[in-house]
Amino acid sequence: MPRAAAGTACCPEALRARLMGRAWPERGWRRSPGSPVPAAVLIALLEPQGASRILLTRRAGGLRDHPGQVSFPGGRVDPGDPTPEATALREAHEEVGLDPGVVHILGRLGRYHTGTGFVIQPVVAAVREPVAWSPCEGEVEAVFELPLERLREGRVDGEVRVPDPLGRVQRFPAMIHQEQLIWGATAGMLWQLREALQGIG
């Protein structure tokens, strides 16, 4: 798997202080009718000696929810999960084989509402390397890494247009990395992470 060249690194403890130091607002698309389905994702910052990267996956095409889209490891909260952090760690282990023992939780971003009826709690963490990915067949088609430097640039490569139930067209900003289209909830949570990283070297 290609590695990012030396570049932007992140100070995990500074980011932890930033995440813990304020209540991050909820974000997302329109609220769906009824009770949203609680979910959690792991925004994993991979910390080598040089450039930091963010772990992303492409969901399998046969999945019921968001097939073929780029996402963070994560999923629905199970009744046995005591916290969103537990959900995010469990799902990351199931989806890509990430050992919870190498994960250092830094904090939470604001919850993100999707138009498909989920309310997602993003959990940010630092991951000690080296790590080896074991994608779960049937759930994950690909694992790749977004350089933190690319996120800090804030460059938008285009937009995805999605019609809503009222016939209006919703426009979502999108990024492209390694031919992967990043948009929707994943891009929205990345923008919030970028906001949290501002001023952190």
C-alpha positions as CSV (number, residue, x, y, z in Angstrom):
1,M,0.0,0.0,0.0
2,P,1.4,3.4,-0.9
3,R,2.7,5.5,2.0
4,A,2.6,9.2,2.3
5,A,5.9,11.1,1.9
6,A,7.2,12.9,4.9
7,G,5.1,16.0,5.5
8,T,2.4,17.1,8.0
9,A,2.3,15.3,11.3
10,C,-0.2,15.8,14.1
11,C,0.4,16.2,17.8
12,P,-2.1,13.7,19.4
13,E,-2.1,15.3,22.8
14,A,-2.7,18.8,21.4
15,L,-5.6,17.4,19.4
16,R,-6.9,15.6,22.5
17,A,-6.9,18.8,24.5
18,R,-8.8,20.5,21.6
19,L,-11.4,17.8,21.4
20,M,-12.0,17.7,25.1
21,G,-12.0,21.4,25.5
22,R,-15.3,22.2,23.8
23,A,-18.7,20.8,22.9
24,W,-18.6,20.2,19.2
25,P,-21.9,21.0,17.4
26,E,-23.9,18.4,15.6
27,R,-23.7,18.5,11.9
28,G,-25.1,16.8,8.9
29,W,-27.9,16.7,6.4
30,R,-31.6,17.1,7.1
31,R,-33.0,15.2,10.0
32,S,-35.0,12.1,9.0
33,P,-38.5,11.5,10.4
34,G,-38.6,9.2,13.4
35,S,-35.8,8.2,15.8
36,P,-32.3,8.1,14.2
37,V,-30.3,4.9,14.4
38,P,-27.2,5.5,16.6
39,A,-23.9,4.6,15.1
40,A,-20.2,5.3,15.7
41,V,-17.1,5.5,13.5
42,L,-13.4,5.5,14.3
43,I,-11.4,8.4,12.8
44,A,-7.9,6.8,13.1
45,L,-4.8,9.0,12.8
46,L,-1.9,6.8,11.8
47,E,1.2,8.1,13.5
48,P,4.6,7.3,11.9
49,Q,7.8,9.3,12.2
50,G,6.9,11.5,9.3
51,A,3.5,12.3,7.8
52,S,0.2,11.4,9.6
53,R,-2.5,9.7,7.6
54,I,-6.2,9.0,8.2
55,L,-7.6,5.5,7.8
56,L,-10.5,5.1,5.3
57,T,-12.3,2.2,3.7
58,R,-14.5,1.6,0.7
59,R,-17.6,-0.3,1.7
60,A,-18.5,-3.5,-0.2
61,G,-21.0,-3.0,-3.0
62,G,-23.4,-5.6,-1.6
63,L,-24.1,-3.9,1.7
64,R,-27.5,-2.5,2.4
65,D,-26.4,0.8,3.7
66,H,-24.1,3.1,1.6
67,P,-22.8,0.4,-0.7
68,G,-19.5,1.2,-2.4
69,Q,-19.0,4.5,-0.6
70,V,-15.9,5.6,1.2
71,S,-16.2,5.6,4.9
72,F,-14.5,5.3,8.3
73,P,-14.6,1.9,10.1
74,G,-17.8,1.9,12.1
75,G,-21.4,0.9,12.2
76,R,-24.5,0.7,14.3
77,V,-24.3,0.7,18.1
78,D,-25.0,-2.8,19.5
79,P,-27.0,-3.2,22.7
80,G,-23.9,-4.6,24.4
81,D,-21.7,-1.6,23.5
82,P,-21.3,0.6,26.6
83,T,-20.1,3.6,24.8
84,P,-19.6,4.9,21.2
85,E,-15.9,4.3,21.7
86,A,-16.6,0.6,22.3
87,T,-18.7,0.5,19.1
88,A,-16.0,2.2,17.0
89,L,-13.3,-0.1,18.3
90,R,-15.4,-3.2,17.8
91,E,-16.3,-2.3,14.3
92,A,-12.7,-1.3,13.4
93,H,-11.5,-4.7,14.6
94,E,-14.2,-6.5,12.7
95,E,-13.9,-4.6,9.5
96,V,-10.1,-4.1,9.1
97,G,-8.5,-6.2,11.9
98,L,-7.4,-3.1,13.9
99,D,-6.1,-4.3,17.3
100,P,-7.8,-2.1,20.0
101,G,-4.5,-2.4,22.0
102,V,-2.7,0.0,19.6
103,V,-5.5,2.6,19.6
104,H,-5.3,5.7,21.9
105,I,-8.7,7.5,22.1
106,L,-8.3,11.3,21.8
107,G,-12.0,12.4,22.0
108,R,-15.2,13.0,20.0
109,L,-16.3,15.3,17.3
110,G,-19.9,16.5,17.0
111,R,-22.5,13.9,16.0
112,Y,-23.3,13.7,12.3
113,H,-26.9,13.2,11.0
114,T,-27.4,11.4,7.7
115,G,-30.3,11.6,5.3
116,T,-30.6,7.8,5.6
117,G,-31.6,8.0,9.3
118,F,-28.4,7.5,11.2
119,V,-26.8,9.7,13.8
120,I,-23.1,9.0,13.9
121,Q,-20.7,9.7,16.7
122,P,-17.2,10.2,15.3
123,V,-14.5,9.0,17.7
124,V,-11.0,10.3,17.0
125,A,-7.9,8.2,17.9
126,A,-4.2,7.9,17.3
127,V,-2.9,4.5,16.2
128,R,0.6,3.3,16.8
129,E,2.3,1.8,13.8
130,P,3.1,-0.6,12.3
131,V,-0.3,-2.1,11.6
132,A,-1.5,-4.7,9.1
133,W,-5.0,-4.5,7.7
134,S,-7.2,-7.5,7.3
135,P,-10.3,-6.3,5.4
136,C,-13.5,-8.3,6.2
137,E,-14.7,-9.9,3.0
138,G,-18.2,-8.9,2.2
139,E,-18.0,-5.6,4.2
140,V,-14.8,-3.9,3.0
141,E,-13.6,-3.7,-0.6
142,A,-10.5,-1.6,0.0
143,V,-8.5,0.0,2.7
144,F,-6.5,3.2,2.0
145,E,-5.0,6.2,3.8
146,L,-5.6,9.9,3.3
147,P,-2.6,12.1,4.1
148,L,-3.3,14.6,6.8
149,E,-1.6,17.2,4.7
150,R,-4.2,16.7,1.9
151,L,-7.0,17.3,4.5
152,R,-5.4,20.4,5.8
153,E,-5.3,21.9,2.3
154,G,-9.1,22.0,2.3
155,R,-9.2,21.6,-1.5
156,V,-12.5,20.4,-2.9
157,D,-12.3,18.5,-6.2
158,G,-16.0,18.7,-7.1
159,E,-19.5,17.9,-5.8
160,V,-21.9,15.0,-5.7
161,R,-25.6,15.9,-6.4
162,V,-28.3,13.9,-4.7
163,P,-32.1,14.4,-5.2
164,D,-34.0,14.6,-1.9
165,P,-37.6,13.2,-1.4
166,L,-39.0,16.7,-2.2
167,G,-37.4,16.7,-5.6
168,R,-34.7,19.2,-4.6
169,V,-31.1,18.6,-5.4
170,Q,-28.6,18.5,-2.5
171,R,-25.0,19.3,-3.3
172,F,-22.2,17.7,-1.4
173,P,-18.5,18.8,-1.7
174,A,-16.2,16.0,-2.6
175,M,-12.5,15.1,-2.5
176,I,-10.7,12.6,-4.6
177,H,-7.6,10.6,-3.4
178,Q,-6.1,7.6,-5.0
179,E,-9.1,7.5,-7.4
180,Q,-11.5,7.2,-4.4
181,L,-14.4,9.6,-4.2
182,I,-14.9,11.0,-0.6
183,W,-18.2,12.8,0.0
184,G,-21.3,12.8,2.1
185,A,-21.0,12.0,5.8
186,T,-17.4,11.0,5.5
187,A,-16.4,14.3,4.0
188,G,-18.5,16.2,6.5
189,M,-16.7,14.5,9.4
190,L,-13.4,15.2,7.8
191,W,-14.2,18.9,7.4
192,Q,-15.0,19.0,11.2
193,L,-11.7,17.2,11.9
194,R,-9.9,19.8,9.8
195,E,-11.6,22.5,11.9
196,A,-10.4,20.8,15.1
197,L,-6.8,20.6,13.8
198,Q,-6.5,24.3,13.0
199,G,-3.6,25.8,14.8
200,I,-2.2,22.4,15.8
201,G,1.2,21.6,14.3
